[in-house]
Amino acid sequence: APRDYSIGVYALFPSVVIQSDRPAIVDGPIETSQWEPGRLYVDERIIPIPASVVDGSYDLKLAIYQFWDGQHIEAEGYTDADLLLRLGSVIVHSW
């Protein structure tokens, strides 16, 4: 039976990891068991960056995991030992 999984987005800073788990699917169901294969779903999130983060480039990563035990699910493209998929980087610059 299909299960509903959680999707976490992580901004990895040296002193803190910012985690966003609340899904924000723009045009479709938030339950992953309702997603259709081959269809693109857009998930928009706001990740607040603490003032203590210094200027630099930091990784932004994603995990699919079981909400009931926190176990990450392996998916295509994952190269990280923690089963995190690198989405890109966040550039922090303050003035």
N, C-alpha and C positions, 0 to 999 in steps of 0.2 A: 504494500500500500504506500502511496506517495506520502511523504512527510513534509511538514513545514520547517524550513531551516531559517536561521538568523543570518544576517549579513552585517559584518562589522567593517567599518572603515577606520583606519588608524593613521594619525599623523605622528611620526616618530621623531621626537625632539630629544636631545641629549639628557635633559633633566626631567622630562615628563612625556608620557604618551597620552595623546588625546584620542579617545575612542568614541565613535558614533555608531550606535546600534539601532536606533529608531529608523525604520525604513521610511522613505519618502518617495514612493513610486508615483510618478507624475500621471500616467494614464494606464492604469491597470490595477490588478489586485496586489495587496502586499503579501498574501500567502503564497509562498513559493510552490506549493502543491497545485496552485491554480494557473501557474505560468505555462504558456504554450511553447514547446520547442521551436526554435528558429525565429521567434519573435523577439524584438529588441525592447527592453524595458528601461526607462530612464529613471534614475534614482538621484534626486537632488538633495544635498545636505549642506548645512552650515557647520563648520568646525571652528569654534572660537580658539584663537591663539593667545596664550597668556603673555602678558607684558614682559615676563622674565625670559622669554625665548630671544636669543641673540640673532642678529642678521646671519643668513646663510640659506643653504638649500637642504631640504629635509625630505625623506621618503614619505610617500603616501601609499599605504598598502590596504589590501582587502582580504577578509577571511569569510568563508561560509562555514557555519558551525551549527551544531546541535544545541538548541537553547536549553535543553533539559540537563546536559552535563558539560557543556562548554567545549566538547571535542570538535576540533577543526576537521572539515571534510576536504579530502584531496580533490583537486580539480585540475583540468588541463591548463598548463601555463605556470603552475606553481613551481618555483625553484627554491623557495625558502624552506629551511628545516622546520620552521614553525607552521608550515602550510599557509603562508601569506603570499598573496599575489601583489607584486609591485605595480601600482597604477601609474606612477610618475613621481614628480617631486613638487614640493611647495617651496616657493622662494619667499623668505621673510626679509623685509627691508623696512626699517623704521627711520623716521626723520623727525 
